């Protein structure tokens, strides 16, 4: 062992036990974990909409999602959670 290195001690701890109240509080928080690329897809779609005048927003969005290999149904579910934004892109009827 080098003089500058210290011996490392590994201690395995028991996992923390959660109470019933903590489990109830955590359940609604895990509704949907968004992919970090969803925001990037929105930005790319906005740039394409500004740059290209041909094609509908729906076609442009599908093209961006296909190029980024993002699942369209999961993206639309995330977009529906965002509220009014989905109406702009033609995905919201609510």
N, C-alpha and C positions, 0 to 999 in steps of 0.2 A: 504494500500500500504506500502511496506517495505521502510525503510529509504534510501536504496541504489538504489531503482528503481525510474526511472523518468517516468513521464506521457508522453505517446507517442501521438504525434499529427499526424493524417493522413490527408494529403492534396492530393486531386485528381486533377491531371493536365490534361489539354486537350492534346490529342495526337498531336504530331508534324505534321504539314502539310508539305507534300513534294511538291516540284516544279516539273514541267515537265522535266527539265533537270536531276533532281535527280532520277526520275522514269525511265528515259531512261538508266541512268548509272547503275541502280540496276537490270534491266531486264536480261542482259546477265550473270551476276554474279550468278544467281540462276539456273544454268544449271542442276547440279545434286549434291545433298548433299550425300556424301558417308557415308555408315555405318562404324563406327569405327572398327567393327569386320572384315572388308574386309582385312585389313592389317594382322590381326591375322590369317585369313584363308590362306593368302599367306604364312605366316611363317609355319603354320602347314603343308601345302602342300609341302613346300620345305623340311621340316624334314621327311615327309613320303617318298618323292622321294629319299632322301639320305638313309633312313633306309631300305626301301623295294625295291628290284630289280625286283620283279614281278609286272605286271600291267603297263598300260600306264599312262602317266601324266594326261590324260583326265579322266581315271577311278579314279585315286587317288584324283583329284580335286573334282569330283562329290561326292566321299565318304566323303571328308572333309566338303563340303558344306551341305551335308545331315545330318551329325552328328552335325554341328553347327546350323542347321535349318535356313540357309541363302537362299534366293531366287536366283536360278542359273541365271535366265535371267537378274536380276538387277546387280548381281555380274559381269556377262560378259559385260554388258554395261559399268560398271565402269572400268573394265579391258581394254576395248577397248579405253577408254580415256587415259589410261596409256601408250599407244603406243607400243613399242617393247616388253614389258613384255608379252603381250597377245600372241605373236608369240612363245615364249618359251613354253607356256603351251598349245599350239595347238589351240588357239581360234582365231587367227588373220590371215586372208587371204590377208590383204592389204599390 
